[in-house]
Amino acid sequence: MRFTATISTPLFVLLSLIGVSVGLVPRQGNGDNNTGDPQTSLTLDPKVIASAFANDGQDVPVAGQVASLTSTNNFINFCLTVPDLPITNGQQIQSGSCNPAPIGVIPSTEKMPSSKFTNPKNGDTIASSVDFTISMAISNLRTGNFVNAQKSYFAAPQQLDGGTILGHSHVVVEKLSSLDQTTPTNPKEFAFFKGLNAAAQGGVLTADVPGGLPAGTYRLCSINTSSNHQPVIVPVAQHGALDDCVYFTANAGGAPATNVPAPTNPTASSAAPTNSPTGGGGGRSGGGRGGGGRGRR
């Protein structure tokens, strides 16, 4: 006797909707179905799921502590929660965006970056409207690594080389009303900005300031970043400053700033091997003229 199995039309439709007969359910853990490459697969591999992300951190509440967002899939679709914002997609979107790239690789506490300005130094007085060179000693940053800021901004995770963050730095000068100014500055306004795209020499990065600065009081700060321009990420919350800031004055009677020799201690630098990185000191990209400042990225 021969039996024939039949499936009613409504049941077939139901099974199709849940992916039983048409293969809609992704096969986790197998990577890409065609190449087996997890870096091209659109499926989240269970081996990289951070189980602690499902905990809001309130197991032991602390006064003032807020609950964390939680996720069981590494927040892979987080940007869907802000549908009014565009995906960052490698662009510098001034109106705001949502970036889906993960933070990436984090160094050990022994490899946290640090920088210190050697010229001008804190409290210096320099000659106004005279060329000078900013110099900054830096450690634990593999400098000379930068990507296209117009196409790949925040577009990849932080990476390490030999345990050291791959990246570069920037310097920004903001004009102040006085050295004892206590009101916050406007980040959209600055007197000078430059991306330091070249590798450090002897553990020191430099930036020429053609024409100098008008008379006034200023704050000079570093912005140390990974290759894709995101601020460097380190493994612990409690740490010293990863950047430096100094305050100085420019006036007609000030002595011209002088360059400080590079440190002689070879362990002070984690610079990349000397080469000629594409873009040199960074070209103008329209960033930062908001306050009449000179911007180079």
C-alpha positions in Angstrom: 0.0 0.0 0.0 1.4 3.5 -0.9 0.8 6.5 1.2 1.0 10.0 -0.2 1.7 12.9 2.2 0.0 16.2 1.4 0.3 19.6 3.0 -2.7 21.9 2.9 -2.2 25.3 1.3 -2.7 27.3 4.6 -0.1 25.1 6.4 2.4 25.5 3.5 2.0 29.3 3.7 2.6 29.3 7.4 5.7 27.1 7.1 7.0 29.4 4.4 6.5 32.5 6.5 8.6 31.1 9.4 11.4 30.0 7.0 11.0 26.2 7.3 10.8 25.3 3.6 12.4 28.4 2.0 15.6 28.7 4.0 15.0 32.1 5.5 16.5 31.3 8.9 20.3 32.2 8.8 22.7 29.4 9.7 24.7 30.9 12.6 28.3 30.0 13.2 29.0 28.9 9.6 30.2 32.3 8.4 29.4 33.2 4.8 27.4 30.5 3.1 29.6 30.7 -0.1 33.1 31.5 1.1 33.2 30.6 4.8 34.7 34.0 5.6 33.2 35.4 8.8 34.4 38.9 7.8 32.1 39.0 4.8 29.2 37.0 6.3 26.0 38.9 7.3 25.5 36.4 10.1 26.7 37.0 13.7 29.0 34.2 14.8 28.0 33.0 18.3 31.7 32.9 19.2 31.9 36.7 19.3 28.7 37.3 21.3 29.4 39.2 24.5 27.1 37.5 27.0 27.6 40.3 29.6 25.9 42.8 27.3 22.6 41.2 28.4 23.2 42.5 32.0 22.2 46.1 32.7 24.8 46.3 35.5 22.3 46.9 38.3 22.8 43.6 40.1 24.5 45.6 42.8 22.9 49.1 42.5 25.1 52.1 43.3 23.7 55.5 44.2 23.3 57.5 41.0 24.2 54.6 38.7 21.9 54.1 35.7 21.1 50.9 34.0 23.0 50.0 30.8 21.3 49.3 27.6 21.3 45.5 27.0 21.6 43.3 24.0 21.9 39.6 23.2 23.2 40.1 19.7 26.0 42.7 20.3 23.8 45.6 19.3 24.2 44.7 15.6 21.0 46.4 14.7 21.2 49.3 17.3 21.0 52.0 14.7 17.4 50.8 13.8 16.4 52.4 17.2 17.2 55.8 15.8 15.4 55.7 12.4 15.6 59.5 12.1 19.4 59.5 11.9 21.5 58.4 8.9 24.2 55.8 9.2 27.5 57.5 9.6 28.9 55.5 6.6 32.4 57.0 6.7 31.1 60.6 6.5 31.5 63.6 8.9 27.8 64.3 9.2 27.4 67.6 11.1 23.8 67.1 11.9 24.5 63.8 13.7 24.4 60.1 12.7 24.5 56.6 14.0 27.7 54.6 13.6 27.5 50.7 13.5 31.2 50.0 13.6 32.4 48.2 16.7 35.0 49.8 19.0 37.6 47.2 18.1 40.9 46.1 19.7 41.8 47.6 23.1 45.5 47.7 24.3 46.8 46.7 27.7 47.3 49.3 30.4 51.0 49.2 29.6 50.2 50.6 26.1 47.9 53.5 26.9 48.9 56.6 24.8 50.1 59.8 26.4 51.4 63.1 25.0 53.0 66.3 26.3 53.7 69.6 24.5 57.3 70.6 24.4 56.6 73.9 22.4 55.0 76.1 23.4 55.1 75.0 27.0 52.4 75.8 29.5 52.7 79.5 30.5 54.9 80.5 27.6 54.7 83.8 25.9 55.4 83.8 22.2 55.7 86.5 19.6 52.4 87.3 17.9 52.0 87.0 14.1 55.4 85.2 13.8 55.9 81.7 12.4 56.4 79.0 15.0 56.3 75.3 15.3 54.2 73.3 17.7 56.0 70.2 19.0 54.7 67.4 21.2 56.3 64.3 22.7 54.1 61.2 22.4 54.3 57.6 23.6 52.4 54.4 22.9 50.8 55.5 19.7 51.9 54.0 16.3 51.7 57.4 14.6 51.6 58.0 10.9 48.5 55.9 10.4 45.4 57.8 9.1 42.6 57.0 6.7 40.6 59.2 4.3 38.7 61.4 6.7 36.1 62.2 4.0 35.3 58.6 3.1 36.3 56.4 6.0 35.6 58.5 9.1 34.8 56.1 12.1 34.4 53.4 9.5 36.6 50.7 11.0 37.4 49.3 14.5 40.5 50.4 16.4 43.5 48.2 15.6 46.8 47.4 17.2 50.3 46.7 16.0 52.5 44.8 18.5 50.0 45.8 21.2 50.2 49.5 20.3 47.3 51.5 18.9 47.6 52.4 15.2 46.7 56.0 14.8 47.8 59.6 14.6 47.3 62.9 16.4 46.0 66.4 15.9 46.6 69.8 17.5 44.0 72.5 18.0 44.5 76.1 19.3 41.5 77.9 20.7 41.5 81.6 21.6 40.5 82.5 25.1 39.3 85.8 26.7 42.0 85.4 29.3 44.3 82.8 30.9 41.9 82.4 33.8 38.8 82.0 31.6 36.3 79.6 33.3 33.5 79.5 30.7 33.5 76.5 28.3 34.8 77.1 24.9 32.8 76.5 21.7 34.3 73.4 20.0 33.1 74.7 16.6 35.5 77.7 16.9 39.3 77.5 16.9 42.2 79.6 15.8 44.3 76.8 14.3 43.8 73.0 13.7 46.0 70.5 12.0 46.1 66.7 11.6 49.6 65.3 12.3 49.6 62.6 9.7 53.4 62.0 9.6 55.1 59.5 11.8 56.7 60.9 14.9 60.5 61.5 14.7 62.4 60.6 17.8 59.1 60.4 19.7 58.0 64.0 18.7 55.3 65.2 16.4 55.4 68.7 14.9 53.1 71.2 13.2 54.2 74.5 11.6 51.9 77.5 12.2 52.6 79.9 9.3 52.1 83.5 10.2 51.8 82.6 13.9 48.8 83.8 15.9 47.4 87.2 16.6 48.0 88.7 20.0 45.9 87.1 22.7 45.7 84.2 25.1 45.3 80.6 23.9 44.7 77.0 24.8 46.6 74.3 22.8 45.4 70.7 23.0 46.1 67.4 21.4 43.6 65.0 20.0 45.1 61.5 19.9 43.1 59.1 17.7 43.0 55.7 16.0 43.5 55.4 12.3 39.9 56.0 11.5 39.9 59.2 13.5 38.0 58.0 16.6 39.4 59.0 20.0 41.8 56.3 21.3 40.1 53.6 23.5 41.9 52.2 26.5 41.1 49.2 28.8 40.3 50.9 32.1 38.1 53.8 33.3 40.6 55.1 35.8 43.7 56.4 33.9 45.7 59.5 33.4 44.9 61.9 30.6 45.5 60.5 27.1 45.9 64.0 25.7 47.7 67.2 26.7 46.6 70.9 27.0 48.7 74.0 27.7 47.9 77.7 28.0 50.1 80.4 26.5 50.1 84.0 25.4 51.0 85.7 22.2 52.0 89.4 22.1 54.2 91.8 20.1 56.9 91.8 22.8 57.0 88.1 23.4 60.1 86.0 22.6 59.6 83.8 19.5 58.8 80.2 20.5 61.8 77.8 20.1 61.7 74.2 19.2 62.6 71.8 21.9 65.1 69.0 20.9 63.5 65.5 20.6 63.8 63.3 23.7 66.9 61.2 23.8 65.2 58.2 25.5 64.4 55.8 22.7 61.7 54.1 24.8 59.6 57.3 24.9 58.4 56.8 21.3 56.1 54.2 19.8 56.2 55.9 16.4 55.7 54.0 13.2 58.8 53.4 11.0 59.8 56.6 9.2 58.2 56.9 5.9 56.2 59.4 3.7 52.6 58.7 4.6 50.1 59.7 2.0 48.9 63.3 2.5 51.9 64.4 4.6 50.6 66.9 7.2 47.0 66.6 6.0 45.2 68.7 3.4 42.4 71.2 3.9 39.0 69.5 4.0 36.7 72.3 4.9 36.6 71.3 8.6 36.8 74.0 11.2 36.4 77.4 9.7 33.4 77.9 11.8 35.0 80.4 14.1 37.3 81.9 11.6 39.9 79.3 12.4 42.4 77.7 10.1 41.5 74.0 9.7 43.6 71.2 8.3 42.5 67.6 8.3 
